[in-house]
Amino acid sequence: MIWVDGYKWPPDLHGTGSEDYFNQAWGMQPNAFLHNGSSIWEGQSKGYQTSYNFHLENPVRFRKEIKVTIEHGHGNHLANEMSSVAYWYAERPTRIANPPPVEKRMPVRKDGQGKWLLDPASQMNSGQVPVTEEMREMKDKVQRERATK
């Protein structure tokens, strides 16, 4: 959902979900195109994934403010850790108001064996999400499916 120059409902742009937004449909896939795709796919990285969408041919223009959000699961109740980056170009140099501290903007890196190096101090986690019965069922289902592969 993208709001341009003021937050009102419905948003100015309201898509169908992250899979379609990244041109993946029916689950994220290991493909990377010039302007959108997934360069690291969840199946290869054991849970981490990078996806991107550059709005070069269809920029989202705004004058004063822009708010971009993405839903992450039915009802947005999943405990996924997500982060994003946005690039924008101003007419002249402009300071950003209250950016997060540098230590909160550091990338997640891998060690020499391909394992993710997680530093809780650098993660921007909004807190614990209460685990629901639906979440437990889905986790059990995924573990069963992985065990049969």
C-alpha positions in Angstrom: 0.0 0.0 0.0 1.4 3.4 -1.0 0.1 6.7 0.3 1.1 9.9 -1.5 1.0 13.3 0.1 -1.4 12.5 2.9 -2.7 9.4 4.6 -6.3 8.5 3.7 -8.2 5.3 3.0 -7.9 3.8 0.5 -4.3 4.3 -0.3 -3.3 5.8 -3.6 -1.9 2.5 -4.7 -3.1 -0.8 -3.2 -1.7 -4.0 -4.6 -2.7 -7.7 -4.2 0.2 -8.7 -2.1 4.0 -9.1 -1.9 4.2 -12.1 -4.3 2.5 -10.2 -7.1 4.3 -7.0 -6.3 7.7 -8.7 -6.8 6.3 -10.5 -9.9 6.5 -13.9 -8.3 2.9 -15.2 -7.9 2.2 -18.5 -6.1 5.1 -18.2 -3.7 8.5 -16.6 -4.0 10.8 -18.1 -6.6 14.6 -18.1 -7.2 14.6 -15.6 -10.0 16.1 -12.2 -10.4 15.1 -9.8 -13.2 16.5 -6.4 -14.1 13.9 -4.5 -12.2 12.2 -7.0 -9.8 12.6 -10.4 -8.3 14.3 -12.4 -5.5 18.0 -12.5 -5.5 18.2 -14.7 -2.4 15.4 -17.2 -2.3 14.0 -18.6 1.0 14.4 -22.2 -0.1 18.2 -21.6 -0.7 18.9 -19.5 2.4 17.0 -21.4 5.1 14.5 -18.6 5.9 16.1 -15.4 4.7 15.2 -13.8 1.4 15.9 -10.6 -0.4 13.3 -9.3 -2.9 13.4 -6.0 -4.8 11.2 -3.9 -7.1 12.7 -0.8 -8.7 10.1 1.8 -9.9 12.2 3.1 -12.8 9.7 3.0 -15.6 6.7 3.7 -13.3 8.0 6.0 -10.5 5.7 6.9 -7.6 5.8 10.7 -7.6 5.1 12.7 -4.4 5.6 16.3 -3.4 5.6 16.3 0.4 5.5 12.8 1.8 5.1 9.2 0.9 4.3 6.1 3.0 4.9 2.6 1.7 3.8 -0.5 3.6 3.7 -4.2 2.8 1.5 -6.8 4.4 3.2 -9.8 5.7 0.7 -12.5 6.3 -3.0 -13.0 6.7 -4.1 -10.4 9.2 -0.5 -9.2 9.7 0.0 -11.4 12.8 3.0 -13.3 11.7 6.3 -12.8 13.6 8.4 -12.3 10.5 11.2 -9.9 10.7 11.2 -7.6 7.7 13.1 -4.6 6.7 13.3 -2.4 3.7 15.2 0.3 2.0 13.9 3.1 -0.3 15.8 5.4 -2.6 14.5 8.8 -3.6 15.9 11.8 -5.3 15.4 15.4 -4.2 15.7 18.5 -6.4 18.5 19.7 -4.0 20.4 18.2 -1.1 18.0 17.7 1.9 18.5 16.3 5.4 16.4 13.4 6.5 14.5 14.0 9.7 15.3 11.5 12.5 16.9 8.6 10.6 17.4 5.4 12.6 20.9 5.1 14.2 23.6 3.5 12.0 23.8 0.4 14.2 20.1 -0.3 13.4 20.6 0.0 9.7 23.4 -2.6 9.3 22.9 -5.5 6.9 22.6 -9.1 8.1 25.7 -11.0 7.0 26.7 -14.6 6.6 29.8 -16.4 7.9 32.2 -18.4 5.8 30.0 -21.5 6.1 26.8 -19.7 4.9 25.2 -19.3 8.3 23.5 -16.0 9.1 25.3 -13.8 11.7 22.4 -12.5 13.8 23.2 -9.6 16.2 20.1 -8.9 18.4 21.5 -5.4 19.1 21.2 -4.5 15.4 17.8 -5.9 14.8 14.8 -3.5 14.7 12.2 -5.8 16.3 9.0 -4.3 17.5 8.6 -6.9 20.2 7.1 -10.3 20.6 3.9 -11.3 18.7 1.6 -13.5 20.7 1.6 -17.0 19.1 -1.9 -18.0 18.0 -3.3 -21.5 17.3 -3.2 -20.8 13.6 0.5 -19.9 13.8 1.2 -23.1 15.7 -0.7 -25.2 13.1 1.2 -23.6 10.2 4.6 -24.1 11.9 3.7 -27.8 12.5 2.5 -28.2 8.9 5.8 -26.7 7.5 7.9 -28.9 9.8 5.9 -32.0 8.7 6.4 -31.0 5.0 10.1 -30.5 5.5 10.5 -33.9 7.2 8.9 -35.7 4.2 11.3 -34.1 1.7 
